[in-house]
Amino acid sequence: MQYSHKLSDAVHILAYIQIGAGWDLSSKTIANSIEANPSVVRRLMALLVKGGLLTSHPGVVAPALARPATDISLLDVYQVVDSSGPLLHVDAKTNPQCPIGGNIQDTLDEVYAEVQTAAEERMAAISLQQIIDGIVGRAKARKMMA
């Protein structure tokens, strides 16, 4: 099973830009924090700009949040960078002649739709600012930030 890191990397980028105002905000520096290739950061930043969560100007290394961190939800970020489908996926290859295999897909589709709705509702209630506060609080507790 392959997992997408787009959401966590996009949140990482947004938090880095907000917390690191005044720092070097180049894709290379941010990529170093994420431990990713700068091209991954540039692609995600382009999606965040297109999605209205980030502002950026060609030739200038000064990205900024497009709106206050309190007004950006985790769901906003998810919908911009990782909304290619639901969180959970049903195996499409089951035996339709089997009483389990022939009925599990529709049953799980209903259950997974409930989980998706609940997850999205919870994600909508979590702001980027809450995440930033958690990062800063932990960094201060670990003496990584003055």
Backbone as a chain_set.jsonl record, in Angstrom:
{"seq": "MQYSHKLSDAVHILAYIQIGAGWDLSSKTIANSIEANPSVVRRLMALLVKGGLLTSHPGVVAPALARPATDISLLDVYQVVDSSGPLLHVDAKTNPQCPIGGNIQDTLDEVYAEVQTAAEERMAAISLQQIIDGIVGRAKARKMMA", "coords": {"N": [[0.845, -1.171, 0.0], [0.573, 2.173, -0.852], [1.296, 5.353, 0.461], [0.245, 8.748, 0.506], [2.077, 11.692, 0.961], [1.453, 14.225, 0.518], [-0.398, 15.962, 1.831], [0.653, 16.273, 4.489], [3.158, 17.311, 3.81], [2.414, 19.674, 2.491], [1.153, 21.091, 4.564], [3.365, 21.342, 6.194], [4.961, 23.023, 4.596], [3.351, 25.38, 4.545], [3.276, 25.987, 7.294], [6.007, 26.36, 7.777], [6.524, 28.617, 6.224], [4.93, 30.508, 7.512], [5.838, 30.472, 10.235], [8.517, 30.889, 9.783], [8.824, 33.508, 8.814], [10.836, 35.957, 7.465], [13.012, 34.316, 7.397], [15.122, 32.35, 5.192], [13.191, 31.478, 2.616], [13.301, 29.82, 0.442], [12.643, 27.228, -1.969], [14.544, 25.258, -1.801], [15.558, 25.462, 0.825], [13.238, 24.996, 2.344], [12.687, 22.441, 1.42], [14.808, 21.086, 2.535], [14.04, 21.043, 5.21], [11.804, 19.407, 5.058], [12.962, 17.194, 4.093], [12.976, 16.519, 1.363], [12.936, 16.648, -2.228], [13.659, 19.776, -3.785], [12.052, 20.253, -6.031], [9.688, 18.927, -5.467], [8.688, 20.499, -3.422], [8.34, 22.902, -4.825], [6.333, 22.115, -6.655], [4.204, 21.524, -4.891], [3.92, 24.042, -3.702], [3.068, 25.489, -5.91], [0.549, 24.331, -6.301], [-0.646, 25.174, -3.912], [-0.656, 27.92, -4.265], [-2.288, 28.12, -6.548], [-4.599, 27.122, -5.379], [-5.313, 29.167, -3.715], [-4.224, 29.482, -1.172], [-1.696, 30.34, -0.709], [0.588, 32.954, -1.482], [2.736, 33.997, -4.078], [5.446, 35.306, -5.947], [6.852, 35.432, -9.147], [10.361, 35.096, -9.479], [10.922, 36.252, -7.051], [11.773, 35.467, -3.789], [9.664, 35.199, -1.627], [7.356, 33.887, -0.401], [4.028, 33.837, 0.973], [1.337, 33.357, 3.309], [-1.906, 33.319, 1.941], [-4.09, 34.102, 3.312], [-5.024, 34.694, 6.763], [-3.596, 32.348, 9.107], [-5.425, 31.356, 10.881], [-7.662, 31.237, 9.378], [-7.378, 29.224, 7.583], [-8.109, 25.964, 7.047], [-7.37, 22.532, 7.915], [-8.776, 20.924, 6.219], [-9.087, 22.649, 4.016], [-6.471, 22.669, 3.006], [-6.113, 19.958, 2.42], [-8.086, 19.625, 0.415], [-6.975, 21.139, -1.602], [-4.467, 19.957, -2.212], [-4.599, 17.128, -2.076], [-6.951, 15.865, -2.863], [-7.648, 13.788, -4.526], [-9.221, 11.66, -4.246], [-11.149, 9.52, -2.052], [-10.309, 9.056, 1.469], [-10.161, 6.393, 2.287], [-10.038, 3.265, 0.593], [-11.796, 0.855, -1.292], [-11.19, -2.486, -2.127], [-11.377, -3.21, -5.428], [-11.382, -5.611, -6.685], [-12.946, -8.298, -6.137], [-14.526, -11.466, -5.587], [-17.458, -11.79, -7.234], [-19.237, -13.904, -7.077], [-19.069, -14.94, -4.594], [-20.573, -14.877, -1.356], [-19.528, -13.026, 0.435], [-17.513, -11.582, -1.01], [-19.124, -10.616, -3.088], [-20.69, -8.723, -1.881], [-19.309, -7.081, -0.174], [-18.1, -4.746, -1.207], [-20.117, -2.727, -1.745], [-21.115, -2.475, 0.825], [-18.852, -1.651, 2.329], [-18.347, 0.71, 0.928], [-20.46, 2.365, 1.803], [-19.883, 2.527, 4.588], [-17.302, 3.616, 4.52], [-17.877, 6.06, 3.341], [-19.199, 7.347, 5.41], [-17.082, 7.552, 7.239], [-15.367, 9.201, 5.761], [-16.884, 11.573, 5.645], [-17.003, 12.238, 8.385], [-14.266, 12.569, 8.909], [-13.651, 14.739, 7.232], [-15.28, 16.717, 8.368], [-14.039, 16.992, 10.855], [-11.466, 17.775, 10.05], [-12.076, 20.241, 8.958], [-12.487, 21.695, 11.21], [-10.04, 22.128, 12.3], [-7.546, 24.455, 12.453], [-4.875, 25.92, 10.524], [-3.43, 27.575, 12.147], [-3.704, 26.385, 14.675], [-2.158, 24.116, 14.301], [0.326, 25.292, 13.792], [0.711, 26.527, 16.286], [1.004, 24.25, 17.851], [3.386, 23.19, 16.794], [5.245, 25.262, 17.377], [5.006, 25.355, 20.171], [5.955, 22.775, 20.88], [8.548, 22.941, 19.834], [9.62, 24.987, 21.414], [9.48, 23.771, 23.915], [11.329, 21.803, 23.538], [13.493, 23.319, 23.307], [14.237, 24.26, 20.808], [13.572, 26.53, 19.637], [13.692, 29.953, 20.143]], "CA": [[0.0, 0.0, 0.0], [1.358, 3.393, -0.944], [0.675, 6.473, 1.145], [0.587, 10.069, 0.012], [2.563, 12.635, 1.963], [1.165, 15.571, 0.02], [-1.061, 16.787, 2.839], [1.582, 16.647, 5.559], [4.19, 18.179, 3.241], [1.812, 20.986, 2.223], [0.998, 21.743, 5.869], [4.737, 21.65, 6.59], [5.352, 24.213, 3.819], [2.595, 26.539, 5.03], [3.748, 26.299, 8.646], [7.379, 26.871, 7.662], [6.433, 29.981, 5.693], [4.359, 31.378, 8.555], [6.749, 30.533, 11.378], [9.828, 31.357, 9.338], [8.812, 34.84, 8.169], [12.138, 36.578, 7.656], [14.041, 33.318, 7.116], [15.256, 31.965, 3.79], [12.004, 30.69, 2.29], [13.474, 29.198, -0.872], [12.187, 25.837, -2.029], [15.666, 24.42, -1.371], [15.61, 25.484, 2.285], [12.044, 24.308, 2.846], [12.874, 21.028, 1.09], [15.735, 20.55, 3.531], [13.252, 20.783, 6.413], [10.909, 18.282, 4.768], [13.798, 16.115, 3.577], [12.421, 16.192, 0.053], [13.554, 17.349, -3.344], [13.065, 21.102, -3.968], [11.006, 20.234, -7.062], [8.456, 18.511, -4.775], [8.226, 21.702, -2.719], [7.842, 23.853, -5.838], [5.039, 21.621, -7.17], [3.188, 21.721, -3.856], [3.693, 25.479, -3.56], [2.255, 25.898, -7.064], [-0.829, 23.923, -5.992], [-1.143, 26.029, -2.835], [-0.929, 29.228, -4.883], [-3.479, 27.929, -7.386], [-5.732, 26.892, -4.489], [-5.615, 30.375, -2.961], [-3.738, 29.413, 0.203], [-0.349, 30.887, -0.663], [0.918, 33.922, -2.524], [4.123, 33.902, -4.522], [5.7, 36.146, -7.117], [7.991, 34.907, -9.897], [11.632, 35.778, -9.333], [11.064, 36.792, -5.699], [11.627, 34.41, -2.781], [8.919, 35.774, -0.504], [5.997, 33.332, -0.323], [3.283, 34.21, 2.174], [-0.018, 32.82, 3.357], [-2.855, 34.182, 1.239], [-5.02, 34.587, 4.334], [-4.508, 34.339, 8.083], [-3.528, 30.921, 9.426], [-6.663, 30.998, 11.585], [-8.711, 31.081, 8.362], [-7.032, 28.101, 6.704], [-8.348, 24.708, 7.762], [-6.699, 21.343, 7.403], [-9.585, 20.492, 5.074], [-8.724, 23.51, 2.885], [-5.194, 22.199, 2.462], [-6.393, 18.637, 1.846], [-8.83, 19.776, -0.828], [-6.096, 21.729, -2.605], [-3.331, 19.134, -2.63], [-4.717, 15.67, -1.992], [-8.359, 15.473, -2.951], [-7.796, 12.925, -5.692], [-10.162, 10.594, -3.945], [-11.444, 9.365, -0.629], [-9.227, 8.634, 2.357], [-10.145, 4.933, 2.323], [-10.355, 2.678, -0.712], [-12.293, -0.513, -1.294], [-10.587, -3.34, -3.148], [-12.347, -3.387, -6.514], [-11.281, -6.971, -7.218], [-13.447, -9.358, -5.256], [-15.296, -12.481, -6.306], [-18.887, -11.471, -7.15], [-20.001, -15.129, -6.829], [-18.945, -15.238, -3.169], [-21.498, -14.042, -0.584], [-18.773, -11.922, 1.032], [-16.923, -10.811, -2.104], [-20.164, -9.981, -3.888], [-21.429, -7.718, -1.118], [-18.456, -6.255, 0.681], [-17.786, -3.456, -1.813], [-21.18, -1.759, -1.477], [-21.195, -2.283, 2.273], [-17.731, -0.813, 2.736], [-18.532, 2.045, 0.344], [-21.327, 3.115, 2.723], [-19.157, 2.769, 5.823], [-16.193, 4.526, 4.227], [-18.449, 7.395, 3.097], [-19.419, 7.921, 6.749], [-15.766, 7.892, 7.778], [-14.896, 10.355, 4.987], [-17.637, 12.744, 6.106], [-16.547, 12.563, 9.742], [-12.889, 13.073, 8.821], [-13.68, 16.079, 6.639], [-15.842, 17.631, 9.363], [-12.993, 17.236, 11.862], [-10.405, 18.54, 9.387], [-12.571, 21.612, 8.788], [-12.455, 22.351, 12.523], [-8.64, 22.31, 12.711], [-6.926, 25.531, 11.676], [-3.427, 25.921, 10.358], [-2.867, 28.24, 13.327], [-3.611, 25.381, 15.741], [-1.009, 23.268, 13.978], [1.508, 26.133, 14.016], [0.866, 26.66, 17.737], [1.536, 22.976, 18.333], [4.79, 23.099, 16.37], [6.022, 26.233, 18.147], [5.01, 24.898, 21.566], [6.856, 21.628, 21.014], [9.914, 23.408, 19.578], [10.064, 25.717, 22.616], [9.673, 22.784, 24.983], [12.562, 21.076, 23.227], [14.507, 24.386, 23.228], [14.682, 24.388, 19.417], [13.135, 27.832, 19.175], [13.786, 30.935, 21.245]], "C": [[0.896, 1.241, 0.0], [0.585, 4.546, -0.306], [1.136, 7.78, 0.523], [1.024, 10.947, 1.182], [2.24, 14.064, 1.566], [0.566, 16.47, 1.094], [-0.077, 17.215, 3.92], [2.694, 17.552, 5.035], [3.646, 19.576, 2.955], [1.609, 21.766, 3.521], [2.366, 22.179, 6.38], [5.204, 22.932, 5.889], [4.657, 25.456, 4.362], [3.068, 26.959, 6.424], [5.146, 26.906, 8.597], [7.358, 28.325, 7.202], [5.907, 30.943, 6.744], [5.319, 31.553, 9.729], [8.065, 31.194, 10.979], [9.821, 32.677, 8.596], [10.137, 35.525, 8.497], [13.296, 35.615, 7.443], [14.196, 33.168, 5.609], [14.09, 31.03, 3.473], [12.081, 30.088, 0.884], [12.994, 27.749, -0.815], [13.299, 24.897, -1.571], [15.727, 24.332, 0.154], [14.42, 24.748, 2.885], [12.164, 22.804, 2.587], [13.824, 20.361, 2.073], [14.992, 20.208, 4.825], [12.357, 19.554, 6.236], [11.695, 17.015, 4.447], [13.205, 15.57, 2.284], [13.213, 16.95, -1.0], [12.899, 18.723, -3.492], [11.966, 21.133, -5.036], [9.668, 19.793, -6.468], [7.846, 19.72, -4.074], [7.655, 22.698, -3.72], [6.49, 23.418, -6.396], [3.926, 21.84, -6.151], [2.888, 23.213, -3.671], [2.841, 26.002, -4.717], [0.791, 25.526, -6.845], [-1.443, 24.828, -4.922], [-1.45, 27.431, -3.341], [-2.214, 29.138, -5.701], [-4.738, 27.765, -6.539], [-6.063, 28.078, -3.592], [-5.162, 30.357, -1.508], [-2.383, 30.097, 0.386], [-0.201, 31.936, -1.756], [2.401, 33.798, -2.826], [4.263, 34.755, -5.767], [6.94, 35.635, -7.832], [9.247, 35.766, -9.694], [11.886, 36.362, -7.952], [10.832, 35.651, -4.701], [10.982, 35.024, -1.547], [7.498, 35.223, -0.469], [5.346, 33.751, 0.994], [1.916, 33.538, 2.129], [-0.952, 33.821, 2.684], [-3.922, 34.732, 2.174], [-4.487, 34.152, 5.689], [-4.571, 32.831, 8.343], [-4.774, 30.453, 10.17], [-7.802, 30.726, 10.604], [-8.401, 30.0, 7.336], [-7.214, 26.821, 7.51], [-7.525, 23.586, 7.143], [-7.464, 20.804, 6.196], [-9.282, 21.338, 3.842], [-7.462, 22.995, 2.202], [-5.396, 20.848, 1.781], [-7.086, 18.766, 0.492], [-7.968, 20.348, -1.945], [-5.058, 20.723, -3.112], [-3.575, 17.632, -2.713], [-6.148, 15.178, -2.107], [-8.624, 14.588, -4.164], [-8.784, 11.792, -5.463], [-10.382, 10.501, -2.462], [-10.222, 8.907, 0.163], [-9.052, 7.116, 2.34], [-10.61, 4.377, 0.982], [-10.778, 1.226, -0.553], [-11.59, -1.27, -2.417], [-11.642, -3.631, -4.211], [-12.37, -4.814, -7.048], [-11.689, -7.98, -6.145], [-14.308, -10.304, -6.084], [-16.792, -12.189, -6.161], [-19.767, -12.699, -6.873], [-19.978, -15.538, -5.349], [-19.904, -14.347, -2.382], [-20.795, -12.862, 0.103], [-18.26, -11.009, -0.071], [-17.949, -10.062, -2.938], [-20.899, -8.853, -3.182], [-20.566, -6.764, -0.302], [-18.208, -4.862, 0.099], [-18.849, -2.398, -1.499], [-21.295, -1.451, 0.013], [-20.081, -1.365, 2.754], [-17.821, 0.597, 2.14], [-19.383, 2.927, 1.252], [-20.594, 3.489, 4.005], [-18.043, 3.789, 5.59], [-16.693, 5.941, 3.932], [-18.73, 8.102, 4.421], [-18.105, 8.365, 7.376], [-15.218, 9.135, 7.075], [-15.576, 11.635, 5.47], [-17.161, 13.182, 7.487], [-15.139, 13.148, 9.715], [-12.873, 14.498, 8.264], [-14.258, 17.106, 7.612], [-14.794, 17.986, 10.414], [-11.86, 18.075, 11.269], [-10.808, 20.007, 9.207], [-12.484, 22.401, 10.09], [-11.034, 22.607, 13.026], [-8.012, 23.374, 11.827], [-5.424, 25.323, 11.549], [-2.773, 26.571, 11.571], [-2.733, 27.266, 14.497], [-2.394, 24.482, 15.533], [0.289, 24.039, 14.23], [1.765, 26.286, 15.514], [1.444, 25.385, 18.341], [3.013, 22.803, 17.993], [5.66, 24.003, 17.239], [6.114, 25.802, 19.615], [5.968, 23.74, 21.78], [8.309, 22.043, 20.805], [10.461, 24.169, 20.786], [10.331, 24.76, 23.749], [10.958, 21.997, 24.778], [13.738, 22.044, 23.055], [15.084, 24.529, 21.824], [14.345, 25.76, 18.863], [13.162, 28.777, 20.368], [12.456, 31.598, 21.51]], "O": [[1.855, 1.33, 0.766], [-0.62, 4.692, -0.509], [2.275, 7.901, 0.072], [0.411, 10.938, 2.25], [2.701, 15.01, 2.205], [0.982, 17.618, 1.245], [0.016, 18.401, 4.234], [3.13, 18.463, 5.738], [4.353, 20.564, 3.158], [1.866, 22.969, 3.568], [2.505, 23.268, 6.938], [5.776, 23.818, 6.524], [5.305, 26.472, 4.611], [3.237, 28.148, 6.696], [5.429, 27.87, 9.309], [8.09, 29.161, 7.731], [6.388, 32.071, 6.853], [5.576, 32.678, 10.159], [8.647, 31.96, 11.746], [10.735, 32.942, 7.815], [10.509, 35.655, 9.663], [14.443, 36.045, 7.321], [13.471, 33.801, 4.841], [14.014, 29.922, 4.003], [11.062, 29.876, 0.228], [12.949, 27.133, 0.25], [13.015, 23.84, -1.007], [15.924, 23.251, 0.709], [14.576, 23.968, 3.825], [11.788, 21.992, 3.432], [13.652, 19.187, 2.402], [15.285, 19.195, 5.461], [12.182, 18.764, 7.164], [11.165, 15.907, 4.518], [12.969, 14.372, 2.123], [14.055, 17.789, -0.681], [11.682, 18.827, -3.336], [11.05, 21.952, -4.956], [8.618, 20.244, -6.924], [6.635, 19.935, -4.127], [6.595, 23.277, -3.482], [5.602, 24.247, -6.591], [2.834, 22.287, -6.503], [1.731, 23.598, -3.503], [1.987, 26.865, -4.518], [-0.105, 26.308, -7.163], [-2.612, 25.202, -5.012], [-2.406, 28.059, -2.887], [-3.11, 29.971, -5.566], [-5.816, 28.213, -6.929], [-6.996, 28.005, -2.792], [-5.663, 31.135, -0.696], [-1.978, 30.395, 1.51], [-0.795, 31.816, -2.828], [3.212, 33.528, -1.94], [3.32, 34.906, -6.543], [7.974, 35.424, -7.198], [9.19, 36.995, -9.734], [12.959, 36.913, -7.705], [9.817, 34.959, -4.765], [11.652, 35.329, -0.56], [6.537, 35.99, -0.504], [6.026, 33.986, 1.993], [1.407, 33.197, 1.062], [-0.797, 35.031, 2.848], [-4.583, 35.72, 1.855], [-3.583, 33.319, 5.755], [-5.47, 32.137, 7.867], [-5.137, 29.279, 10.094], [-8.784, 30.068, 10.949], [-9.096, 29.883, 6.327], [-6.555, 26.62, 8.53], [-7.053, 23.682, 6.01], [-6.859, 20.286, 5.257], [-9.223, 20.806, 2.733], [-7.398, 22.899, 0.977], [-4.895, 20.628, 0.677], [-6.712, 18.091, -0.467], [-8.212, 20.066, -3.118], [-4.803, 20.65, -4.314], [-2.809, 16.929, -3.372], [-6.508, 14.169, -1.5], [-9.703, 14.639, -4.755], [-9.131, 11.058, -6.388], [-9.86, 11.312, -1.696], [-9.236, 8.434, -0.402], [-7.928, 6.615, 2.374], [-11.472, 4.957, 0.323], [-10.19, 0.471, 0.222], [-11.419, -0.75, -3.52], [-12.678, -4.229, -3.92], [-13.283, -5.184, -7.787], [-10.864, -8.445, -5.358], [-14.76, -9.948, -7.172], [-17.338, -12.329, -5.067], [-20.923, -12.549, -6.477], [-20.769, -16.374, -4.914], [-20.04, -13.168, -2.708], [-21.408, -11.818, 0.324], [-18.534, -9.809, -0.071], [-17.661, -8.976, -3.441], [-21.649, -8.108, -3.813], [-21.055, -5.753, 0.202], [-18.115, -3.892, 0.852], [-18.522, -1.304, -1.04], [-21.54, -0.311, 0.408], [-20.328, -0.414, 3.495], [-17.414, 1.567, 2.779], [-19.069, 4.101, 1.452], [-20.67, 4.631, 4.458], [-17.87, 4.716, 6.381], [-16.007, 6.916, 4.24], [-18.525, 9.31, 4.542], [-18.03, 9.437, 7.977], [-14.666, 10.023, 7.725], [-14.92, 12.656, 5.676], [-16.942, 14.37, 7.724], [-14.854, 14.114, 10.422], [-12.157, 15.359, 8.775], [-13.78, 18.238, 7.674], [-14.676, 19.145, 10.814], [-11.354, 18.987, 11.924], [-9.968, 20.902, 9.294], [-12.414, 23.63, 10.074], [-10.849, 23.237, 14.068], [-7.95, 23.224, 10.606], [-4.798, 24.642, 12.361], [-1.685, 26.167, 11.982], [-1.747, 27.319, 15.233], [-1.693, 24.137, 16.484], [1.234, 23.503, 14.809], [2.907, 26.185, 15.962], [2.281, 25.444, 19.242], [3.794, 22.325, 18.816], [6.683, 23.571, 17.771], [7.182, 25.879, 20.223], [6.715, 23.725, 22.759], [9.201, 21.565, 21.505], [11.63, 24.016, 21.141], [11.312, 24.918, 24.475], [11.597, 21.575, 25.743], [14.843, 21.631, 22.702], [16.254, 24.872, 21.654], [14.768, 26.119, 17.765], [12.71, 28.436, 21.46], [12.354, 32.444, 22.397]]}, "num_chains": 1, "name": "protein.A"}
